[in-house]
Amino acid sequence: MNNTTIGLFTGLLLALAAVFGGFGGFLLALGLGIVGALLGAHRDGIIDLGSLLRSRGRG
């Protein structure tokens, strides 16, 4: 398994605690799964989240 897959499963497993909330829990699980997949893809070098978070020197 690569980091993207591990990140996805981690996000989904963390969301299991909130899944018992019905549709809101489903949306939370989906959101946490996406965040986990993004962090895993960043660790694999597929995407660069650092470029999105860096401030651009405006001034």
C-alpha positions in Angstrom: 0.0 0.0 0.0 1.2 3.5 -0.8 0.7 6.6 1.4 -2.3 7.7 -0.6 -4.2 4.5 0.2 -3.1 4.6 3.9 -4.1 8.2 4.2 -7.5 7.4 2.7 -8.1 4.5 5.1 -6.9 6.5 8.0 -9.3 9.3 7.3 -12.2 6.9 6.9 -11.4 5.0 10.1 -11.2 8.3 12.0 -14.6 9.2 10.6 -16.2 5.9 11.9 -16.5 7.5 15.3 -18.8 10.1 13.7 -20.7 7.9 11.3 -23.4 7.2 13.8 -24.7 10.7 13.1 -26.7 9.8 10.0 -26.3 11.9 6.9 -24.1 14.4 8.7 -21.8 11.5 9.8 -21.6 10.4 6.2 -20.6 13.8 5.0 -18.0 14.0 7.8 -16.6 10.6 6.8 -16.5 11.6 3.2 -14.7 14.9 4.0 -12.1 13.2 6.3 -11.5 10.5 3.6 -10.7 13.2 1.1 -8.4 15.0 3.5 -6.6 11.7 4.2 -6.2 10.9 0.6 -4.9 14.4 -0.1 -2.3 14.1 2.7 -1.3 10.7 1.5 -0.9 11.9 -2.1 1.2 14.8 -0.9 3.5 12.3 1.0 3.7 10.2 -2.2 4.8 13.3 -4.2 1.7 13.1 -6.5 0.5 16.6 -5.5 2.2 19.5 -3.8 0.1 21.0 -1.0 2.9 23.3 0.1 2.5 25.4 -3.0 -1.1 26.0 -2.2 -0.4 27.0 1.4 2.6 29.3 0.7 1.8 33.0 0.8 2.8 34.9 -2.3 4.9 37.9 -1.5 2.5 40.7 -2.4 3.2 44.1 -1.3 
